[in-house]
Amino acid sequence: MQTIIDNYARQYRWRSWQIVLDALSINDGQIVLDLGCGIGDLASDLSMRGARVIGIDGNDDFLEFARSRSIKNAEFLAANLQSFSEPNLRADGIWSSFTAAYFPKFDETLIAWAKCLRPGGWIALTEIDDLFGHDPLLERTRLLLDNYAKDSLSNGRYDFHMGRKIGPFLRRAGFVVEKSIALPDLELSFAGVARSDVIDAWKSRFEKMHLLRSFCNQEFEAVRDDFIDCLSREEHRCSARVQCCIAIKGIDSEK
């Protein structure tokens, strides 16, 4: 049986992180915060490029696994990401992937994070936009998924359209956005027939979506099956995007 750590390791192979890493100016000895570090995959990548990495997460199991990897020049700490701030820390860079959407009122969270970054430092935020943006789906499936996304946002649980918003959030927080990149992704943003391992991952994701199950009630299985069937079709198309923004903190900013 696949564990959640197995799933994270598998998902890492479907991402296009090297595109983002190559776009960053990471120098030897830079202090980089990895906010929402998970099991440490990106901390390892950042470390291999010369950074001293401080990984932050709220999941003790993830942190235990990340520490067990003995990643060079990396330490892993537990903290509440929504309000994380270390006023005495001045990092050279902040990395955060697939974390912002959990904080729909991201202005407040981003301002807290920015206090840990030196003026002139960089931030790289990556987030999914329109997770359920796959077609063709039945009209009823689309309606339920759209309504669920609206309910999630209105109740402050998750923003399914955060990807398109991270640029504006960064600008409001005093950052200068230098690059906006739509990343290829074998699981989240692709066209045509999904790979069998990707289908398995989506099935696993739906089984963990207990709030979606409750929201759809007796229609959950039909929604899940229609979505999985959509991913299996030759005519499958996708509006979902994995969006990355790289920005610089203003030299005069004290946020």
DOKOLFI-559564 format. One record per residue (C-alpha): residue number from 1; x, y, z. Coordinates in nm, 3 decimals. Layout:
PT   n       u       v       w
PT NUM       X       Y       Z
...
END
This chain:
PT   n       u       v       w
PT   1   0.000   0.000   0.000
PT   2   0.125   0.346  -0.094
PT   3   0.191   0.574   0.203
PT   4   0.148   0.950   0.188
PT   5   0.528   0.980   0.182
PT   6   0.539   0.741  -0.116
PT   7   0.279   0.961  -0.287
PT   8   0.482   1.277  -0.228
PT   9   0.794   1.113  -0.370
PT  10   0.599   0.997  -0.677
PT  11   0.443   1.339  -0.735
PT  12   0.785   1.502  -0.724
PT  13   0.882   1.310  -1.040
PT  14   0.586   1.459  -1.229
PT  15   0.676   1.821  -1.158
PT  16   0.903   2.055  -1.356
PT  17   1.101   2.198  -1.067
PT  18   1.427   2.225  -1.261
PT  19   1.270   2.500  -1.475
PT  20   1.212   2.708  -1.162
PT  21   1.545   2.626  -1.002
PT  22   1.729   2.724  -1.320
PT  23   1.545   3.058  -1.319
PT  24   1.668   3.145  -0.970
PT  25   1.996   3.303  -0.867
PT  26   2.107   3.067  -0.592
PT  27   2.459   3.132  -0.465
PT  28   2.666   2.919  -0.232
PT  29   2.576   2.988   0.129
PT  30   2.246   3.160   0.061
PT  31   1.989   3.103   0.335
PT  32   1.668   2.974   0.175
PT  33   1.342   2.912   0.357
PT  34   1.140   2.621   0.219
PT  35   0.791   2.695   0.351
PT  36   0.574   2.385   0.334
PT  37   0.882   2.166   0.285
PT  38   0.697   1.833   0.300
PT  39   0.939   1.539   0.290
PT  40   1.234   1.752   0.182
PT  41   1.257   1.690  -0.194
PT  42   1.295   2.057  -0.284
PT  43   1.516   2.122   0.017
PT  44   1.749   1.860  -0.128
PT  45   1.746   2.031  -0.470
PT  46   1.811   2.371  -0.316
PT  47   2.093   2.231  -0.102
PT  48   2.260   2.072  -0.405
PT  49   2.270   2.418  -0.562
PT  50   2.463   2.555  -0.264
PT  51   2.187   2.690  -0.040
PT  52   2.162   2.651   0.333
PT  53   1.799   2.542   0.367
PT  54   1.558   2.587   0.656
PT  55   1.254   2.371   0.589
PT  56   0.930   2.457   0.767
PT  57   0.622   2.238   0.788
PT  58   0.335   2.165   1.022
PT  59   0.332   1.788   0.965
PT  60   0.552   1.599   1.211
PT  61   0.564   1.284   0.997
PT  62   0.694   1.480   0.700
PT  63   0.954   1.652   0.914
PT  64   1.070   1.325   1.068
PT  65   1.117   1.175   0.721
PT  66   1.293   1.488   0.591
PT  67   1.535   1.482   0.885
PT  68   1.606   1.112   0.829
PT  69   1.744   1.197   0.483
PT  70   2.039   1.386   0.636
PT  71   2.031   1.647   0.360
PT  72   2.350   1.851   0.357
PT  73   2.312   2.204   0.495
PT  74   1.941   2.157   0.569
PT  75   1.743   2.170   0.891
PT  76   1.373   2.112   0.939
PT  77   1.150   2.287   1.189
PT  78   0.784   2.263   1.290
PT  79   0.574   2.578   1.270
PT  80   0.233   2.713   1.173
PT  81   0.282   2.820   0.812
PT  82  -0.019   3.051   0.807
PT  83   0.143   3.292   1.049
PT  84   0.509   3.189   1.026
PT  85   0.749   3.474   1.091
PT  86   1.097   3.495   1.241
PT  87   1.176   3.869   1.273
PT  88   1.542   3.800   1.355
PT  89   1.590   3.589   1.041
PT  90   1.686   3.751   0.712
PT  91   1.679   3.482   0.445
PT  92   1.813   3.538   0.096
PT  93   1.529   3.344  -0.064
PT  94   1.191   3.187   0.005
PT  95   1.059   2.881  -0.176
PT  96   0.700   2.768  -0.132
PT  97   0.515   2.525  -0.356
PT  98   0.150   2.416  -0.334
PT  99   0.106   2.587   0.003
PT 100  -0.051   2.929  -0.063
PT 101  -0.390   2.790  -0.166
PT 102  -0.447   2.664   0.188
PT 103  -0.450   3.027   0.304
PT 104  -0.718   3.206   0.098
PT 105  -0.650   3.529   0.292
PT 106  -0.296   3.509   0.166
PT 107  -0.216   3.880   0.201
PT 108  -0.168   3.841   0.576
PT 109   0.036   3.523   0.545
PT 110   0.261   3.663   0.273
PT 111   0.336   3.978   0.473
PT 112   0.437   3.759   0.768
PT 113   0.663   3.550   0.545
PT 114   0.819   3.857   0.385
PT 115   0.944   3.976   0.725
PT 116   1.189   3.683   0.714
PT 117   1.336   3.794   0.380
PT 118   1.608   4.053   0.334
PT 119   1.542   4.347   0.099
PT 120   1.649   4.238  -0.247
PT 121   1.587   3.873  -0.165
PT 122   1.385   3.647  -0.393
PT 123   1.067   3.449  -0.347
PT 124   0.942   3.165  -0.569
PT 125   0.576   3.073  -0.522
PT 126   0.415   2.789  -0.716
PT 127   0.046   2.702  -0.702
PT 128  -0.217   2.515  -0.899
PT 129  -0.488   2.713  -1.073
PT 130  -0.823   2.540  -1.136
PT 131  -0.737   2.192  -1.005
PT 132  -1.058   2.045  -1.146
PT 133  -1.016   2.221  -1.482
PT 134  -1.033   1.905  -1.694
PT 135  -1.283   1.820  -1.968
PT 136  -1.498   1.668  -2.106
PT 137  -1.710   1.631  -1.791
PT 138  -2.081   1.584  -1.748
PT 139  -2.265   1.909  -1.677
PT 140  -2.367   1.785  -1.331
PT 141  -2.008   1.692  -1.244
PT 142  -1.882   2.035  -1.351
PT 143  -2.155   2.210  -1.149
PT 144  -2.078   2.015  -0.831
PT 145  -1.702   2.066  -0.860
PT 146  -1.741   2.439  -0.932
PT 147  -1.980   2.481  -0.639
PT 148  -1.745   2.288  -0.412
PT 149  -1.457   2.517  -0.508
PT 150  -1.673   2.823  -0.429
PT 151  -1.778   2.672  -0.095
PT 152  -1.416   2.598  -0.007
PT 153  -1.312   2.956  -0.080
PT 154  -1.603   3.117   0.101
PT 155  -1.531   2.908   0.410
PT 156  -1.158   2.985   0.406
PT 157  -1.042   2.626   0.353
PT 158  -0.871   2.636   0.014
PT 159  -0.854   2.854  -0.297
PT 160  -0.874   2.638  -0.609
PT 161  -0.780   2.940  -0.823
PT 162  -0.481   3.061  -0.622
PT 163  -0.243   3.009  -0.915
PT 164  -0.372   3.314  -1.101
PT 165  -0.365   3.524  -0.784
PT 166  -0.011   3.481  -0.656
PT 167   0.124   3.758  -0.880
PT 168  -0.123   4.018  -0.750
PT 169  -0.065   3.900  -0.392
PT 170   0.309   3.947  -0.434
PT 171   0.271   4.296  -0.580
PT 172   0.042   4.405  -0.297
PT 173   0.303   4.283  -0.049
PT 174   0.569   4.507  -0.204
PT 175   0.742   4.255  -0.431
PT 176   0.849   4.310  -0.791
PT 177   0.741   4.012  -1.001
PT 178   1.023   3.924  -1.240
PT 179   0.895   3.601  -1.396
PT 180   0.564   3.421  -1.429
PT 181   0.594   3.067  -1.560
PT 182   0.327   2.809  -1.647
PT 183   0.498   2.480  -1.566
PT 184   0.444   2.154  -1.754
PT 185   0.304   1.888  -1.523
PT 186   0.236   1.522  -1.598
PT 187  -0.032   1.497  -1.330
PT 188  -0.201   1.834  -1.296
PT 189  -0.175   2.008  -1.633
PT 190  -0.167   1.789  -1.943
PT 191  -0.378   1.692  -2.242
PT 192  -0.475   1.353  -2.380
PT 193  -0.477   1.020  -2.200
PT 194  -0.326   1.019  -1.851
PT 195  -0.058   0.768  -1.759
PT 196  -0.174   0.473  -1.549
PT 197   0.023   0.591  -1.244
PT 198  -0.133   0.937  -1.278
PT 199  -0.479   0.781  -1.288
PT 200  -0.393   0.590  -0.970
PT 201  -0.280   0.914  -0.805
PT 202  -0.606   1.091  -0.891
PT 203  -0.805   0.798  -0.755
PT 204  -0.608   0.821  -0.433
PT 205  -0.662   1.198  -0.418
PT 206  -1.038   1.159  -0.448
PT 207  -1.043   0.901  -0.169
PT 208  -0.876   1.154   0.062
PT 209  -1.124   1.432  -0.027
PT 210  -1.361   1.369   0.260
PT 211  -1.508   1.719   0.244
PT 212  -1.584   1.677  -0.127
PT 213  -1.751   1.344  -0.049
PT 214  -1.966   1.514   0.214
PT 215  -2.046   1.804  -0.020
PT 216  -2.152   1.579  -0.308
PT 217  -2.327   1.334  -0.076
PT 218  -2.468   1.038  -0.271
PT 219  -2.333   1.182  -0.598
PT 220  -1.968   1.161  -0.496
PT 221  -1.896   0.827  -0.668
PT 222  -2.053   0.950  -0.992
PT 223  -1.845   1.270  -0.980
PT 224  -1.525   1.078  -0.906
PT 225  -1.586   0.820  -1.178
PT 226  -1.674   1.083  -1.439
PT 227  -1.357   1.278  -1.359
PT 228  -1.136   0.970  -1.379
PT 229  -1.303   0.869  -1.705
PT 230  -1.232   1.217  -1.842
PT 231  -0.859   1.176  -1.771
PT 232  -0.862   0.845  -1.959
PT 233  -0.995   0.986  -2.287
PT 234  -0.804   1.077  -2.601
PT 235  -1.006   1.400  -2.619
PT 236  -0.916   1.498  -2.262
PT 237  -0.819   1.865  -2.243
PT 238  -0.707   2.076  -1.952
PT 239  -0.746   2.437  -1.833
PT 240  -0.564   2.369  -1.504
PT 241  -0.224   2.538  -1.476
PT 242   0.073   2.500  -1.246
PT 243   0.175   2.864  -1.208
PT 244   0.503   2.989  -1.066
PT 245   0.590   3.352  -0.986
PT 246   0.943   3.463  -0.903
PT 247   0.965   3.802  -0.736
PT 248   1.213   4.029  -0.559
PT 249   1.152   4.207  -0.230
PT 250   1.184   4.584  -0.269
PT 251   1.521   4.722  -0.156
PT 252   1.350   4.983   0.062
PT 253   1.080   4.746   0.188
PT 254   1.065   4.667   0.556
PT 255   0.761   4.439   0.530
END
